[in-house]
Amino acid sequence: MGGSSTVNQPAAPTVVPWSRDPEVLGGELVFTGTRVPVRSLFDHLEAGDALADFLEGFPSVSREQVIAALEECWVRTADEDPP
């Protein structure tokens, strides 16, 4: 029986993690409903900060938004062909 392999991908997020508006931080990608740049999450993670530390520092961002953003990035990256 020839089966197909599947990649275990997370379900599509029900939370819209980010938005872009030219009137908010000059159009920088921010967590929806906030003025917190999505880039700040990655800066914190790159610095070795725990997710809890990021959420404590930015209480307007929900854990669900962060998880949805990370999942969306993963899905987009997983769909790309390797270089």
Contacts in CASP RR format, 6 or more apart in sequence:
PFRMAT RR
TARGET T0000
AUTHOR 0000-0000-0000
METHOD contacts of the structure
MODEL  1
MGGSSTVNQPAAPTVVPWSRDPEVLGGELVFTGTRVPVRSLFDHLEAGDA
LADFLEGFPSVSREQVIAALEECWVRTADEDPP
7 78 0 8 1.000
9 74 0 8 1.000
9 75 0 8 1.000
9 78 0 8 1.000
10 71 0 8 1.000
10 74 0 8 1.000
10 75 0 8 1.000
12 75 0 8 1.000
13 67 0 8 1.000
13 68 0 8 1.000
13 71 0 8 1.000
13 72 0 8 1.000
14 68 0 8 1.000
15 32 0 8 1.000
15 62 0 8 1.000
15 64 0 8 1.000
15 65 0 8 1.000
15 67 0 8 1.000
15 68 0 8 1.000
16 32 0 8 1.000
16 68 0 8 1.000
17 31 0 8 1.000
17 32 0 8 1.000
17 38 0 8 1.000
17 65 0 8 1.000
17 66 0 8 1.000
17 68 0 8 1.000
17 69 0 8 1.000
17 72 0 8 1.000
18 29 0 8 1.000
18 30 0 8 1.000
18 31 0 8 1.000
18 32 0 8 1.000
18 38 0 8 1.000
18 65 0 8 1.000
18 69 0 8 1.000
19 29 0 8 1.000
19 30 0 8 1.000
19 31 0 8 1.000
19 32 0 8 1.000
19 33 0 8 1.000
20 27 0 8 1.000
20 28 0 8 1.000
20 29 0 8 1.000
20 30 0 8 1.000
21 27 0 8 1.000
21 30 0 8 1.000
24 30 0 8 1.000
24 35 0 8 1.000
25 35 0 8 1.000
25 37 0 8 1.000
28 37 0 8 1.000
28 39 0 8 1.000
29 37 0 8 1.000
29 38 0 8 1.000
29 39 0 8 1.000
30 36 0 8 1.000
30 37 0 8 1.000
30 38 0 8 1.000
31 38 0 8 1.000
31 41 0 8 1.000
31 58 0 8 1.000
31 60 0 8 1.000
31 61 0 8 1.000
31 65 0 8 1.000
31 66 0 8 1.000
31 69 0 8 1.000
32 65 0 8 1.000
33 60 0 8 1.000
34 58 0 8 1.000
34 60 0 8 1.000
34 61 0 8 1.000
35 60 0 8 1.000
36 58 0 8 1.000
36 60 0 8 1.000
36 61 0 8 1.000
38 69 0 8 1.000
40 54 0 8 1.000
40 58 0 8 1.000
41 54 0 8 1.000
41 61 0 8 1.000
41 66 0 8 1.000
41 69 0 8 1.000
44 53 0 8 1.000
44 54 0 8 1.000
45 51 0 8 1.000
45 54 0 8 1.000
51 63 0 8 1.000
51 66 0 8 1.000
54 61 0 8 1.000
54 66 0 8 1.000
55 61 0 8 1.000
55 62 0 8 1.000
55 63 0 8 1.000
55 66 0 8 1.000
END
